[in-house]
């Protein structure tokens, strides 16, 4: 009556279940450590990160201009996300003046590699109206 393991190899596990159709479920290489999707989400995930990266795709922006583009995010939140993104190599911070302080942010080559992912996410959200 309970699940019974039929066969186990290095590459897959077959499990027989007592469901209505008595189907066999197959689990291929269970994700025991962070999988590539999870690792990628650790870099790109987090509220506003995708939007920040998207707004930087066309060139460097001063902090206040960027913060205005990210509607709904406080300057504190934008600052926090930019620091995280700088730490992971997605953006560069450039001080252009010290008195008064003026800073620009620009997308890195590594950050540009994520733009295709964001473009697909954008298309998906538009297609399903989410």
C-alpha positions in Angstrom: 0.0 0.0 0.0 2.9 2.4 0.5 5.5 3.4 -2.1 7.9 0.8 -3.1 11.3 1.5 -4.7 11.6 -0.7 -7.9 15.1 0.1 -9.1 17.9 2.6 -8.4 20.9 3.5 -10.5 23.3 6.3 -10.5 21.3 8.3 -12.9 17.7 7.7 -11.9 15.2 6.4 -9.4 12.0 4.6 -10.3 9.2 4.7 -7.7 6.0 2.7 -8.0 3.1 4.5 -6.4 -0.4 3.3 -5.6 -2.2 6.1 -7.4 -5.5 5.8 -9.3 -3.7 4.9 -12.5 -0.9 3.0 -10.7 1.6 5.1 -12.6 5.4 5.1 -12.2 7.0 8.3 -11.2 10.6 8.9 -12.1 12.9 11.2 -10.3 16.0 12.0 -12.3 19.1 13.1 -10.3 17.3 14.6 -7.3 18.5 18.2 -6.5 20.4 17.6 -3.2 22.5 20.7 -3.5 21.6 24.1 -5.1 20.8 23.4 -8.7 21.8 25.8 -11.5 18.4 27.5 -11.4 18.6 28.1 -7.6 22.2 29.4 -8.0 21.1 31.8 -10.7 18.2 33.0 -8.7 20.5 33.8 -5.8 22.3 36.2 -8.1 19.3 37.7 -10.0 16.6 37.1 -7.5 15.4 39.8 -5.1 13.0 42.5 -5.5 14.1 45.2 -8.0 17.3 43.5 -9.2 15.9 42.6 -12.6 14.5 46.1 -13.1 17.7 47.7 -12.0 19.7 45.6 -14.5 17.2 46.2 -17.2 17.4 50.0 -16.8 21.2 49.9 -16.9 21.3 48.0 -20.2 21.4 51.1 -22.3 24.3 52.8 -20.5 25.5 54.2 -17.1 23.0 56.1 -15.0 23.4 58.4 -12.0 21.9 57.0 -8.8 19.0 59.5 -8.5 18.0 59.0 -12.2 18.1 55.2 -11.7 16.1 55.4 -8.4 13.4 57.4 -10.1 13.1 54.8 -12.9 12.5 52.0 -10.3 8.9 53.1 -9.4 7.9 51.9 -6.0 11.3 51.2 -4.6 12.8 53.5 -1.9 16.2 54.9 -2.3 17.3 52.8 0.6 16.1 49.7 -1.2 17.8 50.7 -4.5 21.0 51.3 -2.6 20.9 47.9 -0.9 20.2 46.1 -4.2 22.9 48.0 -6.0 25.4 47.0 -3.3 24.4 43.3 -3.6 24.7 43.5 -7.4 28.1 45.2 -7.1 29.2 42.4 -4.8 28.1 39.7 -7.3 29.7 41.5 -10.2 26.5 42.5 -12.0 27.1 46.3 -11.9 30.0 48.7 -11.3 29.8 51.8 -9.2 31.7 54.8 -10.4 32.3 57.9 -8.3 32.4 60.9 -10.7 32.5 63.7 -8.2 33.2 63.8 -4.4 31.9 67.3 -3.7 29.0 67.0 -4.1 29.0 63.3 -4.3 27.9 62.0 -7.7 27.8 58.3 -8.5 26.9 56.4 -11.7 26.2 52.7 -12.0 26.8 50.6 -15.1 26.1 47.1 -16.1 29.2 44.8 -16.3 29.9 42.3 -19.0 28.8 39.6 -16.6 25.6 41.5 -15.9 24.9 41.7 -19.7 24.9 37.9 -19.8 21.7 38.0 -17.8 19.8 40.3 -20.1 18.6 37.4 -22.3 17.1 35.8 -19.3 15.4 39.0 -18.3 14.1 39.5 -21.9 12.5 36.0 -21.8 11.0 36.7 -18.4 9.6 40.0 -19.8 8.0 38.2 -22.8 6.6 35.5 -20.5 5.0 38.0 -18.2 3.6 40.0 -21.1 2.2 36.9 -22.8 0.4 35.7 -19.7 -0.5 39.2 -18.5 1.2 38.8 -15.1 
